[in-house]
Amino acid sequence: MFLLFVTVQNWGLGDPLLQASDQSLNTALSGTSIVPVVIVRSLTSLAMGAVVVAFEWVVWRLTTPRGRSQPVWAYVLMMVAGALGAVVFRIVMQHFQGLPQTTPTPFFTFMHYIVLIVILHVSIGLIGSRVSKSAQRAEEALTQLNEQERRFVVSEERARRIAAEFLHDRVQADLLVIAIELRRVSADAPEDLSRRLASIAEVVESVRHDDVRGTSRALSPLVQSTGLASALGSLADRWSPALKVSLSIDDDIAPSSPDPHEADQALGIYRIVEQALLNAAAHGQARQAQVSISAQPRQGVAGVRVLITDDGVGFDPSVATSGGGFATSQVWARLLGGEWSAQSQPGRGTTVTAWVPRDGEA
């Protein structure tokens, strides 16, 4: 409002007050120069703008309690006070310039400035309304995006759980039945056939126990029941020996209560670490990775810091595109009320950092 008032208040060339100021300035400078004239008029406008803003601010503080909207009558009174401030400023300036107080009359001056102030306030109100509507639309779009991200994560976890339950309950059970039947048949079969059937039964049992069971737990890890440390330990074992993973986890990080947020937080941290190790092995060609999960407050808020570093080939962040792995990790961090980032340089490995609050809501 101050800058707009200054712009509008750059008076015309025929204003007696400014003409008197110009004459005084020219007399002091013994010559005529457009630059000093512009300067003196700008300073005069700035001074008047400051007086108007001061008058309006005083009325606003006296009539509007903090944290509440300004009443209509107070808004009108504020504009009247601003116009009176302009009149007072003009009268004082005319007195110092030796101009008669009737050129123009104070009432005409008051009406002149009240019109200007009303125009300025209406313009600012329209601009503020448009900005407010744009901000509201942006906030609604962000809310919809967050809701879509939440639904995406929930749908993905539900699909993983369904697939894991199918593998664990149906496929694993069927393979167990097949292995038992093969052993029963081998017991009554000739020696050569019995050995072959027993060997097949061992293969089936190995597939059931190692592959099917391992895949089931990979799809839907038992983070909530076994704890984050145990789940990450199993994850590190699955990557061995292709990727040597070193784990460092604070004792108080793993959830010890059935609190829903702690369970969601543990699952989110697990997914972030899981994706970072996958990227390190598959894209970074890393041989070693270090995972550190520690308690770290931030701005007075208790939180958990997740740090994953590897010795892979790294990548150039300026040309790298955000793939599905990065996007999934970012979504998990946002849903938990935290943030996620990845730093890397070609040939110098990658560092993934995430921070999530302990008391937030997923």
C-alpha positions as CSV (number, residue, x, y, z in Angstrom):
1,M,0.0,0.0,0.0
2,F,2.9,2.3,0.8
3,L,4.5,2.0,-2.6
4,L,1.2,2.3,-4.4
5,F,0.5,5.5,-2.5
6,V,3.9,6.9,-3.3
7,T,3.3,6.2,-7.0
8,V,-0.1,7.8,-7.1
9,Q,1.0,10.7,-4.9
10,N,3.7,11.9,-7.3
11,W,1.8,15.1,-8.0
12,G,1.3,16.9,-11.3
13,L,3.5,19.8,-12.4
14,G,0.8,22.4,-11.6
15,D,0.7,21.8,-7.9
16,P,1.5,25.0,-6.0
17,L,3.3,23.2,-3.2
18,L,5.6,21.4,-5.6
19,Q,6.2,24.6,-7.6
20,A,7.3,26.4,-4.5
21,S,9.6,23.4,-3.6
22,D,11.1,23.5,-7.1
23,Q,11.7,27.2,-6.9
24,S,13.4,26.9,-3.5
25,L,15.5,24.0,-4.8
26,N,16.5,25.9,-8.0
27,T,17.5,29.0,-5.9
28,A,19.6,26.8,-3.6
29,L,21.3,25.2,-6.7
30,S,21.5,28.4,-8.7
31,G,20.2,26.7,-11.8
32,T,17.6,24.3,-13.2
33,S,18.0,20.5,-13.2
34,I,15.3,17.9,-13.8
35,V,17.1,15.3,-11.6
36,P,16.9,17.4,-8.4
37,V,13.2,18.2,-9.1
38,V,12.4,14.5,-9.4
39,I,14.3,13.8,-6.2
40,V,12.6,16.4,-4.2
41,R,9.1,15.4,-5.5
42,S,9.9,11.7,-4.8
43,L,11.0,12.6,-1.2
44,T,8.0,14.7,-0.6
45,S,5.7,11.9,-1.8
46,L,7.6,9.4,0.3
47,A,7.2,11.6,3.4
48,M,3.4,12.0,2.7
49,G,3.1,8.3,2.2
50,A,4.8,7.6,5.5
51,V,2.5,10.0,7.3
52,V,-0.6,8.4,5.8
53,V,0.6,4.9,6.6
54,A,1.3,6.0,10.2
55,F,-2.1,7.5,10.7
56,E,-3.8,4.4,9.3
57,W,-1.6,2.1,11.4
58,V,-2.5,3.9,14.6
59,V,-6.3,3.6,13.8
60,W,-5.9,0.0,12.9
61,R,-4.1,-0.9,16.2
62,L,-6.7,1.0,18.2
63,T,-9.7,-0.5,16.6
64,T,-8.8,-4.0,15.7
65,P,-7.9,-6.6,18.3
66,R,-5.0,-9.0,17.5
67,G,-6.0,-12.1,15.7
68,R,-9.4,-10.7,14.6
69,S,-10.7,-9.2,11.3
70,Q,-11.0,-5.5,11.1
71,P,-14.6,-4.2,11.3
72,V,-16.0,-2.3,8.4
73,W,-16.5,0.9,10.4
74,A,-12.8,0.6,11.5
75,Y,-11.7,0.2,7.9
76,V,-13.6,3.3,6.8
77,L,-12.2,5.2,9.8
78,M,-8.7,4.1,8.9
79,M,-9.1,5.5,5.4
80,V,-10.5,8.8,6.8
81,A,-7.5,9.0,9.1
82,G,-5.1,8.5,6.2
83,A,-6.7,11.3,4.3
84,L,-6.6,13.6,7.4
85,G,-2.9,12.7,7.7
86,A,-2.3,13.8,4.1
87,V,-4.1,17.1,4.8
88,V,-2.1,17.7,7.9
89,F,1.1,17.0,6.0
90,R,0.1,19.4,3.2
91,I,-0.8,22.2,5.6
92,V,2.5,21.9,7.4
93,M,4.4,21.9,4.1
94,Q,2.5,24.9,2.8
95,H,3.3,26.7,6.1
96,F,7.0,26.2,5.6
97,Q,6.8,27.2,1.9
98,G,4.8,30.4,2.8
99,L,1.8,29.5,0.7
100,P,-1.7,30.6,1.6
101,Q,-3.8,27.8,3.3
102,T,-6.7,28.4,0.9
103,T,-4.8,27.1,-2.2
104,P,-6.4,24.6,-2.4
105,T,-8.9,24.5,0.5
106,P,-8.4,21.9,3.2
107,F,-11.8,20.4,2.4
108,F,-10.9,20.0,-1.3
109,T,-7.6,18.5,-0.3
110,F,-9.3,16.1,2.1
111,M,-11.7,14.9,-0.6
112,H,-8.9,14.6,-3.1
113,Y,-6.9,12.3,-0.9
114,I,-9.8,10.3,0.4
115,V,-10.7,9.4,-3.2
116,L,-7.1,8.4,-3.8
117,I,-7.0,6.3,-0.7
118,V,-10.3,4.6,-1.4
119,I,-9.0,3.7,-4.9
120,L,-5.8,2.3,-3.5
121,H,-7.6,0.2,-0.8
122,V,-10.1,-1.2,-3.3
123,S,-7.2,-2.0,-5.7
124,I,-5.3,-3.7,-2.9
125,G,-8.4,-5.6,-1.8
126,L,-9.0,-6.9,-5.3
127,I,-5.4,-8.0,-5.7
128,G,-5.4,-9.6,-2.2
129,S,-8.6,-11.4,-3.0
130,R,-7.1,-12.8,-6.2
131,V,-4.0,-13.8,-4.4
132,S,-6.0,-15.4,-1.6
133,K,-8.1,-17.4,-4.2
134,S,-4.9,-18.5,-6.0
135,A,-3.4,-19.6,-2.7
136,Q,-6.6,-21.4,-1.7
137,R,-6.6,-23.3,-5.1
138,A,-2.9,-24.2,-4.7
139,E,-3.6,-25.4,-1.2
140,E,-6.5,-27.5,-2.4
141,A,-4.4,-28.9,-5.2
142,L,-1.6,-29.8,-2.7
143,T,-4.2,-31.5,-0.4
144,Q,-5.5,-33.5,-3.3
145,L,-1.9,-34.5,-4.3
146,N,-1.2,-35.6,-0.7
147,E,-4.4,-37.6,-0.6
148,Q,-3.5,-39.2,-4.0
149,E,0.0,-40.0,-2.6
150,R,-1.5,-41.5,0.5
151,R,-3.9,-43.7,-1.5
152,F,-1.0,-44.8,-3.8
153,V,1.1,-45.9,-0.8
154,V,-1.9,-47.6,0.9
155,S,-2.9,-49.3,-2.4
156,E,0.7,-50.5,-3.0
157,E,1.0,-51.8,0.6
158,R,-2.3,-53.6,0.3
159,A,-1.3,-55.2,-3.0
160,R,2.0,-56.3,-1.4
161,R,0.2,-57.8,1.6
162,I,-2.3,-59.7,-0.6
163,A,0.5,-61.1,-2.7
164,A,2.5,-62.0,0.5
165,E,-0.5,-63.7,2.1
166,F,-1.2,-65.7,-1.1
167,L,2.4,-66.9,-1.2
168,H,2.5,-67.7,2.5
169,D,-0.9,-69.3,2.9
170,R,-1.6,-70.9,-0.5
171,V,1.6,-71.4,-2.4
172,Q,3.7,-72.4,0.6
173,A,1.0,-74.7,1.9
174,D,0.6,-76.4,-1.5
175,L,4.4,-76.9,-1.8
176,L,4.4,-78.4,1.7
177,V,1.7,-80.9,0.7
178,I,3.6,-81.8,-2.4
179,A,6.8,-82.4,-0.5
180,I,5.0,-84.6,2.1
181,E,3.4,-86.6,-0.6
182,L,6.7,-87.1,-2.4
183,R,8.3,-88.4,0.7
184,R,5.4,-90.8,1.3
185,V,5.5,-92.1,-2.2
186,S,9.3,-92.4,-2.0
187,A,8.9,-94.6,1.1
188,D,7.2,-97.3,-0.9
189,A,9.0,-96.9,-4.2
190,P,12.1,-98.8,-5.5
191,E,15.4,-97.6,-4.2
192,D,16.5,-95.6,-7.3
193,L,13.0,-94.0,-7.7
194,S,12.9,-93.4,-3.9
195,R,16.2,-91.4,-4.0
196,R,14.9,-89.3,-7.0
197,L,11.6,-88.6,-5.3
198,A,13.4,-87.7,-2.0
199,S,15.7,-85.3,-4.0
200,I,12.7,-83.7,-5.6
201,A,11.0,-83.3,-2.3
202,E,14.1,-81.5,-0.9
203,V,14.1,-79.1,-3.9
204,V,10.4,-78.4,-3.3
205,E,11.0,-77.9,0.4
206,S,13.9,-75.5,-0.4
207,V,11.8,-73.5,-2.8
208,R,9.0,-73.4,-0.2
209,H,11.2,-72.4,2.7
210,D,13.7,-70.1,1.0
211,D,12.2,-68.6,-2.1
212,V,8.5,-68.5,-1.4
213,R,8.8,-67.6,2.2
214,G,11.6,-65.1,1.6
215,T,9.6,-63.4,-1.2
216,S,6.5,-63.3,1.0
217,R,8.5,-61.5,3.7
218,A,10.1,-59.2,1.2
219,L,6.7,-58.1,-0.1
220,S,5.2,-57.5,3.3
221,P,7.9,-57.4,6.0
222,L,6.8,-58.0,9.6
223,V,8.1,-54.7,10.8
224,Q,5.2,-54.1,13.1
225,S,5.6,-57.4,14.9
226,T,9.3,-58.2,14.7
227,G,10.5,-54.6,15.0
228,L,12.5,-52.4,12.7
229,A,15.9,-53.6,13.7
230,S,15.0,-57.3,13.0
231,A,13.3,-56.4,9.7
232,L,16.3,-54.4,8.5
233,G,18.6,-57.2,9.6
234,S,16.7,-59.6,7.4
235,L,16.9,-57.1,4.6
236,A,20.7,-56.8,5.0
237,D,21.0,-60.6,5.0
238,R,19.1,-60.9,1.7
239,W,21.5,-58.6,0.0
240,S,24.5,-60.5,1.2
241,P,27.0,-61.3,-0.4
242,A,26.3,-59.0,-3.4
243,L,26.1,-56.0,-1.1
244,K,27.6,-55.8,2.4
245,V,25.3,-53.8,4.6
246,S,26.4,-52.3,7.9
247,L,23.5,-51.4,10.3
248,S,23.6,-48.9,13.1
249,I,20.2,-48.5,14.9
250,D,19.4,-46.7,18.2
251,D,17.8,-49.0,20.7
252,D,14.8,-46.7,21.2
253,I,13.9,-46.4,17.5
254,A,12.1,-49.7,17.1
255,P,8.5,-49.4,18.1
256,S,7.7,-51.1,21.5
257,S,4.0,-50.3,21.6
258,P,1.1,-50.9,19.2
259,D,0.8,-47.2,18.4
260,P,-0.4,-47.0,14.8
261,H,1.9,-44.1,13.9
262,E,5.0,-45.9,15.3
263,A,4.0,-48.9,13.1
264,D,3.5,-46.7,10.0
265,Q,6.8,-44.9,10.8
266,A,8.7,-48.2,11.1
267,L,7.3,-49.4,7.8
268,G,8.0,-46.1,6.1
269,I,11.7,-46.1,7.3
270,Y,12.0,-49.7,6.1
271,R,10.7,-48.8,2.6
272,I,13.1,-45.9,2.4
273,V,16.1,-48.1,3.4
274,E,14.9,-50.9,1.1
275,Q,14.7,-48.6,-1.9
276,A,18.1,-47.0,-1.2
277,L,19.8,-50.4,-1.0
278,L,18.1,-51.5,-4.2
279,N,19.3,-48.3,-6.0
280,A,22.8,-48.8,-4.6
281,A,23.1,-52.4,-5.8
282,A,21.2,-52.2,-9.1
283,H,22.1,-48.7,-10.4
284,G,25.1,-47.7,-8.2
285,Q,26.9,-51.0,-8.5
286,A,27.9,-50.6,-4.9
287,R,29.8,-53.2,-2.9
288,Q,29.2,-51.7,0.6
289,A,26.5,-49.7,2.2
290,Q,26.1,-48.2,5.7
291,V,22.6,-47.7,7.2
292,S,22.4,-45.4,10.3
293,I,19.1,-44.8,12.1
294,S,19.2,-42.5,15.1
295,A,17.1,-40.2,17.1
296,Q,17.7,-36.6,16.1
297,P,15.5,-33.6,17.2
298,R,14.9,-30.8,14.9
299,Q,13.7,-27.3,16.0
300,G,12.5,-28.8,19.3
301,V,10.6,-31.7,17.6
302,A,11.7,-35.2,18.4
303,G,12.5,-37.1,15.2
304,V,14.3,-40.0,13.5
305,R,17.2,-39.5,11.0
306,V,17.8,-42.1,8.4
307,L,21.2,-42.0,6.7
308,I,22.2,-44.5,3.9
309,T,25.6,-44.2,2.2
310,D,27.2,-46.4,-0.4
311,D,30.5,-46.7,-2.3
312,G,28.8,-47.0,-5.7
313,V,29.5,-45.1,-9.0
314,G,27.1,-42.3,-8.0
315,F,25.2,-40.1,-10.4
316,D,25.0,-36.5,-11.6
317,P,22.1,-34.8,-9.8
318,S,21.8,-32.2,-12.6
319,V,20.9,-34.8,-15.2
320,A,19.4,-37.5,-13.1
321,T,15.7,-38.0,-13.4
322,S,13.4,-38.8,-10.4
323,G,12.5,-42.4,-10.9
324,G,9.9,-44.5,-9.2
325,G,12.3,-45.4,-6.3
326,F,13.1,-41.8,-5.4
327,A,9.4,-40.9,-5.8
328,T,8.3,-43.6,-3.5
329,S,10.8,-42.6,-0.8
330,Q,9.8,-39.0,-1.1
331,V,6.1,-39.9,-0.7
332,W,6.8,-42.0,2.4
333,A,8.8,-39.2,4.0
334,R,6.1,-36.6,3.2
335,L,3.3,-38.8,4.5
336,L,5.2,-39.2,7.8
337,G,5.5,-35.5,8.0
338,G,9.2,-35.4,7.2
339,E,11.6,-34.9,4.3
340,W,13.9,-36.9,2.0
341,S,16.9,-36.0,-0.1
342,A,19.7,-37.7,-2.1
343,Q,23.2,-36.3,-2.7
344,S,25.7,-37.8,-5.1
345,Q,28.6,-37.2,-7.4
346,P,29.8,-39.4,-10.3
347,G,32.3,-41.8,-8.9
348,R,31.8,-40.8,-5.3
349,G,28.8,-42.8,-4.1
350,T,25.4,-41.7,-3.0
351,T,24.1,-40.5,0.3
352,V,20.3,-40.7,1.1
353,T,19.0,-38.8,4.0
354,A,15.5,-38.8,5.5
355,W,14.1,-37.3,8.6
356,V,10.6,-38.0,10.1
357,P,9.1,-36.7,13.3
358,R,8.4,-39.1,16.1
359,D,5.0,-37.6,17.1
360,G,3.6,-36.8,13.6
361,E,0.6,-38.4,11.9
362,A,1.0,-40.6,8.8
